[in-house]
Amino acid sequence: MSLEIVFRIISILIPVVFAITVHEVAHGAVARMLGDHTAERQGRLTLNPIAHIDPIGTLLLPGLLLYIGGLVFGWAKPVPINAYNLKNPKKDMLYVAIAGPIANLLMALLWALILFILETLEIQITSVLVYTFLMTMTQTGIFINLVLMFFNLLPIPPLDGGSVLRSLVNDKLSRKIDLIEPYGIFIVLGLLLMGLLEPMFNLIQTISMFLI
């Protein structure tokens, strides 16, 4: 494996790992602010990515999809939240759920700012390898965080959007949403395979190009 390929892999992994890790920590941090210390007690309020790795969703599935080509899809180990510890469980779960996507939005803007600074200051980078590394890392950071933000806002449990929807509807509808959760991942995969999420990804691509 050439040095160029190694650098490219690292430049992609860095923003991806940060995007997933900060997303999960944001959930736990907001939950702690609102009274639930479950994630903190289980050591999940850490930026150490190992604490958030799901063997299948973070390693096996994305690696397989990357190998065969096409859209890479995966997930991290969810941060444990005990809604009964929250001061106002129904309302507070909305804030806990939305914290992850907001964290991804802020990270996308941060990567865009770093890219803007690199281009505006016209930093002289004589090494083509270093220049490619920085450009790939910032552009990947923008794109992957936008993907995680929009994807997690889909109103399908167990995605964050499903938790947001559950917090906004009455208890009867909330219980019906709970019944969907065991099948949510299959619904998402079905939407992906049928191409029904393509408009969302086109929007993400458009926003990414604007920020880049």
N, C-alpha and C positions, 0 to 999 in steps of 0.2 A: 504494500500500500504506500503510495507516494505521500510526501509531506504535504502537498497541496490538498489531497483528499482528506488527510487527518485534520488539517486546519479547517477545512470546510465543515466537517462533521462537528468539530468543537464549536465553531461559530454558530451552528444551528442549535446544538444542544444547550448552550448557555442560556439563550433567551427562552427556550422551551421549558427548561427546568425551573427558571425563575417564574415564568408565567403560571405554571402549575402549582408551585410551592406557595407563592404569595397569595394566589387565589384561595387556597385552602386555609392558610394562616389568617386571612382576612375574615373568613367565616368564624373561626374560633375566637379571634380577637374581639369581634363585635359581640359574640355570645358572652364572652367574659365580662365585657362592659355592661351587659344587660342582666348579669347575675348567674350565668351558667359557666362553671369552671371545669366542666368535664374534659374539654380538649386540653386545657392546661395541665390537669392532673395526669392525663395520659401522654404527656410529652409531645403534643401535636402543635403547640405554638412555637415552632422552630423553623428556621429557614434551611435546616438540613433536609435535603430532598429525600434522603433515605427513609425518613419518618412518614413520607406521604406516598411511597411507591406501592402500587397495586401490581402484583406479579403478572396478572393477565392484562389488565387495562393499560398499565404504564409500560410494560416490557414486551410481553408475548404478542399481543394483537398489533400494536404499532410497528413492531419489528417485522412481523409477517407481512403487513400491508406495505411497508416500505420496501420489502424484498420483492414482492410481486408487482409493485408499482401502483400508482393511483393515489386516491385520497387517504391520508393517514388519520386514523380515528382511534381515540383511546380515552382513558380517564385515570384520575388519581384515587387513592384511598380516601373516602369521604371523612371529613373531620367529625368526630362524635359530638352531637348536640342533644342535650336533654331539655326539651321545651318546657318541662314542668318546673325547671329551675329558673326560668325567665320570669321577670316581673309581670309582664303581660304576654303570655305565650303566643296568642294568635297574632297580635300586632308586632311583637318583637321578632317573630320568625321571619317576617317580611324584611326587616332590617338585616337579619343574619344572612338570609338567602341572597339579598341584593349586594351584599358586601363583596362577594367574589367577583361578579361581573364589573362592579365599579373599580375594584383593584386592577382588573385587566385593562379597563379603559385608561386609568391613570398610567399604567405601565406602557401602554401603546403610545400615549402622549409623551412620556419620558424618553422612550426610544426615538420618537420623532424629533424631540428637542436635541438629543445627542447627535442625530444625523444632521440636523440643521446647523448645529455648531461646527461639526466637522466640515461641512460644505461652505458655510458662510465665512469662517475664519481662514478658509483655503489653506488648511494645514498641509504642509508639504510632506507627503509620505513617499519616500523614494522606493520603498519595497512594495512591489506589486502584490506580494503575498499578504503583507500586513494590511494594505489598502482593501484588498478583496475580503479579508477576514472581517474588518470593521464594517464594511458596507453590507456584507451578508448578515452579520450579527444584528445590526440595527434594523435592517429591512425585515428580517425574520421576526425580530422582537415586535415590530409594528403589526405584522400580519397575524402571527400566532395569538397575540393578545386580543385582537379584534375577533378572530375566529372563536376563541374561548368565551368572549363576552357575549357575542350574538348567539352562539350555539347554546350556552347555558341559560339564556333567557327564553328559549323555547318553552312554552307553557305545558311541558310534559314531565310528570314525575318519573324518575327521581332528579331531574335537572333542576337547577335553581329556579327557573321560570315556573316549574310546577309548584314549588314551595311558595313562590310569590302569589300565584293564582289561588292556592289553598288559603292564603291569608286574606285574600280579598273577597272571597265568596262566603255564603252562609254555611253553617255547620252541616246541613244536609248535603250540599254540593261538595263540601270538603271531604266528607266520608266517601262519596263516589269517586273523587279524585284519588283517595287512598287505595281504592280497589284497582285502579289502573297501574299503580306504581310497580308491582311485580313484572308487568309486561312493558313498562316504559322503554327499556333499552331496546326491545325488539321492535317497538313502534318507531323509534329513532332510526334504527338500522334499516327498517323498511322504507322510511322516507328517503334515506340516503340512497339506497339501491334503486329506488324508482325515480330518482332525480328531482324529487319535489322540493329539496332544499337548495337546488341550484340557484334560484333567484337570490337567496340569502348570501350565498358564496360570491355571486356576481357583485352584490352590494359591498361586501367586504373587500373584494378586489378593487372596486372603484374608490372606496375610502382609503385603502392602502396606497393606491397610486397618487391620491391627492396629498397624503402625508409625506410620501416619499419624494 
